[in-house]
């Protein structure tokens, strides 16, 4: 679906953006593939790696609506990956997080509608489900904006959906490179916030593949959630450094013991597919290409309603990786 199309990714120099660009260049022949981000050095470095004729690099910030409108001229598909993502930083700099994650989301929606973009997928996070920190709250707000944007679009061609997933193995600022840096420095221990802490676990390529598939599956208004394993952080530490001691440091500001991707309160809206869940919109759309029916997606895949009070949570997920499996998973994900 991306052949001879123009695709734009905001936050395109990040971990997701770089893997997304690599994947599209390997599998498709886009007419233009636009990296939109605010860091000129990261764009320069990325341009040395990705210099195909279809590549375009736009300096800009999602806080700048006019620049986004300009960048999306003649664009068919948009992936919105730009965000401020560090939980403690958001707690200490709340307005900066709101400007990027909430106002920026509104600007992406406005620019896409102004240019009749066909489809937009916004990247969300497990922290947006029942949020307890500002980062999660801003991403929940952004999710709501993108879902409601389908009503704003009305009979216009633009459709919006959301993809939500958990911790990405090896992404910048995540726990795996942090633990590895301590191991490389010869630390005599690894810090773990709580012995019972769990997280959903997904590779960067799995995340990209899920987004790509969601473009084909979407009608507009869905929150797509992949079915992925959980890990215990203590098991991750043992897998990476079995001989190092663990030191428990306490849960950080805004941090959860377990993460949720499909909240119990949304169980009446949640559909289960073979390899993913879909949270249907809580609102009805005035103009909907599928008649507000999401059980059969645009690829013809059938979903079933989940049981009442169903919750997809990292601590109760039936699929856990053992320490040995974590090591093998991480090796594949980082290679």
C-alpha positions in Angstrom: 0.0 0.0 0.0 3.0 2.3 0.3 4.3 1.8 -3.2 4.3 5.1 -5.1 2.9 6.9 -2.1 4.2 9.7 0.1 4.8 8.8 3.7 5.7 11.1 6.6 6.9 10.1 10.0 7.1 12.7 12.8 9.9 12.2 15.3 11.5 10.3 12.4 15.1 10.3 13.8 14.0 8.3 16.9 14.4 4.6 17.3 11.0 3.8 15.8 11.4 6.3 12.9 14.7 4.9 11.8 13.5 1.3 11.9 10.3 2.3 10.1 12.2 4.0 7.4 14.5 1.0 7.0 11.6 -1.3 6.8 9.7 0.7 4.1 12.9 1.1 2.0 13.5 -2.6 2.2 9.9 -3.8 1.4 8.3 -1.0 -0.6 8.9 1.7 -3.2 7.5 4.9 -1.8 7.4 8.0 -3.9 8.6 10.1 -1.0 9.6 9.1 2.5 9.7 12.2 4.8 11.5 12.4 8.1 10.1 15.3 10.1 12.0 16.1 13.3 13.6 19.0 15.1 17.2 17.9 15.6 19.4 18.8 12.6 22.4 16.7 13.8 20.3 13.6 14.1 18.8 14.3 10.6 22.3 14.7 9.2 23.5 11.5 10.8 20.4 9.6 9.5 20.8 11.0 6.0 24.2 9.4 5.8 22.6 6.0 6.4 19.3 6.6 4.5 20.0 8.5 1.2 17.6 6.8 -1.2 16.2 9.2 -3.9 12.8 9.1 -2.2 14.1 10.4 1.1 13.3 13.9 2.4 14.4 15.5 5.6 12.3 18.3 7.1 13.4 20.3 10.1 10.4 21.1 12.2 8.6 20.7 15.5 5.1 19.3 16.0 4.4 22.3 18.1 4.5 24.4 14.8 1.2 23.8 13.0 2.2 25.9 10.0 5.4 23.9 9.4 3.4 20.6 9.7 0.9 21.8 7.2 3.7 22.6 4.8 5.4 19.3 5.4 2.2 17.3 4.7 1.5 18.7 1.3 0.8 15.8 -1.1 1.3 13.2 1.7 -0.7 10.0 1.7 0.1 8.4 5.0 1.4 9.8 8.3 2.9 8.0 11.4 3.0 10.3 14.4 5.9 9.1 16.5 7.1 12.4 18.0 6.7 12.8 21.7 8.3 13.7 25.0 8.5 10.2 26.6 10.6 10.3 29.8 8.3 9.9 32.8 10.4 11.7 35.4 11.2 14.6 33.0 7.5 15.0 32.3 6.7 15.2 36.0 9.2 18.0 36.4 8.4 19.8 33.1 4.7 19.3 32.7 3.9 22.2 30.3 6.6 21.1 27.9 5.2 17.6 27.8 1.7 19.0 27.2 2.9 21.3 24.4 4.5 18.4 22.5 2.2 15.5 23.3 -1.2 17.2 23.4 -0.9 20.4 21.4 1.4 18.6 19.0 -1.2 15.9 18.4 -3.8 18.6 17.6 -1.4 20.1 15.1 -0.8 16.8 13.4 -4.5 16.3 13.1 -5.1 19.8 11.7 -2.3 19.5 9.2 -3.5 16.0 8.0 -7.1 17.3 7.5 -5.9 20.4 5.7 -3.9 18.3 3.2 -6.5 15.4 2.8 -4.0 12.8 4.0 -5.5 9.4 3.6 -4.5 7.7 6.9 -2.8 8.7 10.1 -1.6 6.4 12.8 -0.4 7.8 16.1 1.9 5.9 18.4 0.7 5.5 22.0 2.0 3.7 25.0 0.8 1.3 27.7 1.2 4.3 30.1 -1.8 5.9 28.5 -4.1 3.2 30.0 -5.3 4.2 33.5 -2.5 6.8 33.6 -0.9 7.8 36.9 1.8 10.0 35.5 1.7 13.1 33.4 3.3 11.4 30.4 0.6 8.8 30.3 -2.1 11.4 30.8 -0.9 13.4 27.9 -0.7 10.3 25.7 -4.3 9.3 26.7 -5.4 12.8 25.8 -3.6 12.5 22.4 -5.3 9.1 21.9 -8.7 10.7 22.5 -7.9 13.5 20.1 -6.9 11.1 17.3 -10.0 8.9 17.8 -12.3 12.0 17.8 -10.6 13.4 14.8 -12.5 10.9 12.7 -15.7 12.8 13.6 -14.0 16.1 12.8 -13.0 14.7 9.4 -16.7 13.9 8.7 -17.0 12.9 5.0 -13.4 14.0 4.2 -11.1 11.2 3.2 -8.7 11.4 6.2 -8.9 8.6 8.8 -7.1 8.3 12.1 -6.1 5.4 14.3 -3.8 4.7 17.3 -1.3 1.9 18.0 -0.5 1.2 21.7 2.3 -1.1 22.8 4.7 -1.6 25.7 8.4 -1.3 26.4 10.6 -1.5 23.3 13.7 -3.6 23.7 16.8 -1.5 23.3 15.1 1.8 22.5 16.9 4.9 23.6 16.5 5.7 27.3 15.0 2.2 28.1 16.2 -0.3 30.7 18.2 -2.7 28.5 20.8 -0.1 27.3 20.9 1.3 30.9 21.6 -2.1 32.4 24.2 -2.8 29.7 26.0 0.4 30.4 26.3 -0.4 34.1 27.6 -3.9 33.2 30.1 -2.5 30.8 31.3 0.0 33.5 32.0 -2.9 35.9 29.2 -2.2 38.4 28.9 -4.6 41.2 25.1 -4.5 41.1 22.0 -3.6 39.0 19.4 -1.3 40.4 15.8 -2.6 40.2 12.9 -0.4 41.5 10.8 -3.2 42.8 11.1 -7.0 43.0 7.6 -7.6 41.6 7.7 -5.1 38.7 6.6 -6.4 35.3 6.5 -4.9 31.8 5.2 -5.8 28.4 8.1 -6.7 26.0 8.3 -6.0 22.3 11.1 -5.6 19.8 11.4 -2.5 17.7 10.8 -4.5 14.5 7.6 -6.0 16.0 6.4 -2.5 16.8 7.1 -1.3 13.2 5.4 -4.4 11.7 2.4 -3.9 13.9 2.0 -0.3 12.7 2.4 -1.3 9.1 -0.3 -4.0 9.4 -2.5 -1.6 11.3 -2.6 0.8 8.2 -4.1 -2.1 6.2 -6.5 -3.1 9.0 -7.9 0.3 10.0 -11.2 2.0 9.2 -10.5 4.9 11.6 -11.0 5.3 15.4 -9.4 2.0 16.5 -6.7 1.6 19.2 -4.6 -1.4 18.0 -2.8 -3.4 20.7 -0.4 -6.2 19.9 -0.5 -9.5 21.8 3.0 -9.7 23.2 4.8 -11.3 26.2 5.5 -9.9 29.6 8.8 -10.0 31.6 9.7 -9.5 35.3 12.4 -6.9 35.6 14.3 -9.1 38.1 14.4 -11.8 35.4 15.7 -9.3 32.9 18.5 -8.3 35.3 19.4 -12.0 35.9 19.3 -12.7 32.2 21.7 -9.9 31.4 24.1 -10.3 34.4 23.4 -13.6 36.3 26.3 -13.0 38.7 25.5 -9.4 39.7 23.6 -8.5 42.9 20.3 -6.6 42.7 19.7 -3.4 44.6 16.1 -2.4 45.1 15.8 1.4 44.8 12.0 2.0 45.1 9.4 3.0 42.5 10.2 6.3 40.8 7.8 9.2 40.6 4.9 8.4 38.2 6.0 4.7 37.8 3.6 1.7 38.0 4.3 -1.7 39.3 2.5 -3.3 36.3 1.4 -1.8 33.0 -2.0 -2.0 31.3 -2.8 -1.9 27.6 -6.5 -2.8 27.6 -8.1 -1.4 30.7 -10.9 -3.3 32.5 -13.2 -0.3 32.1 -12.8 -0.7 28.3 -13.6 -4.4 28.2 -17.0 -3.7 26.7 -15.2 -2.0 23.8 -12.4 -4.5 23.3 -12.2 -7.1 20.6 -9.7 -10.0 20.4 -8.1 -11.0 17.1 -5.5 -13.7 16.5 -2.4 -11.5 17.2 -3.8 -8.3 18.5 -6.7 -6.5 20.4 -8.7 -3.6 19.2 -10.3 -1.1 21.5 -13.3 0.3 19.6 -14.1 4.0 19.9 -16.5 4.9 22.8 -18.2 7.5 20.6 -20.1 6.8 17.4 -18.9 8.5 14.2 -21.3 10.6 12.1 -19.7 9.3 8.9 -18.0 5.9 9.2 -16.7 3.8 6.3 -17.6 0.6 8.2 -20.9 1.7 9.8 -19.2 1.9 13.2 -18.7 -1.9 13.1 -15.2 -3.1 14.0 -15.6 -6.8 14.4 -14.5 -7.4 10.8 -11.5 -5.3 10.0 -10.5 -3.9 6.6 -8.4 -7.0 5.8 -11.3 -9.3 6.5 -10.0 -10.5 9.9 -12.7 -11.4 12.4 -12.5 -10.2 16.0 -14.5 -11.5 19.0 -15.7 -9.6 22.1 -13.6 -10.2 25.2 -15.2 -11.4 28.5 -16.7 -8.9 30.8 -14.1 -7.2 33.1 -11.2 -8.4 30.8 -8.0 -6.6 31.4 -4.7 -6.9 29.5 -2.1 -6.2 32.1 1.6 -7.1 32.3 1.3 -8.7 35.7 -1.5 -11.1 34.8 -0.6 -11.7 31.2 -0.6 -15.5 30.6 2.5 -15.1 28.4 5.7 -14.5 30.4 9.3 -14.9 29.2 11.6 -16.9 31.4 15.1 -15.5 32.0 16.6 -17.8 29.3 13.9 -16.7 26.8 14.5 -13.0 27.7 18.2 -13.3 26.7 17.3 -15.0 23.4 14.6 -12.5 22.7 16.8 -9.5 23.4 19.6 -10.9 21.2 17.2 -11.2 18.3 15.7 -7.8 18.9 19.1 -6.0 19.1 20.7 -7.8 16.2 
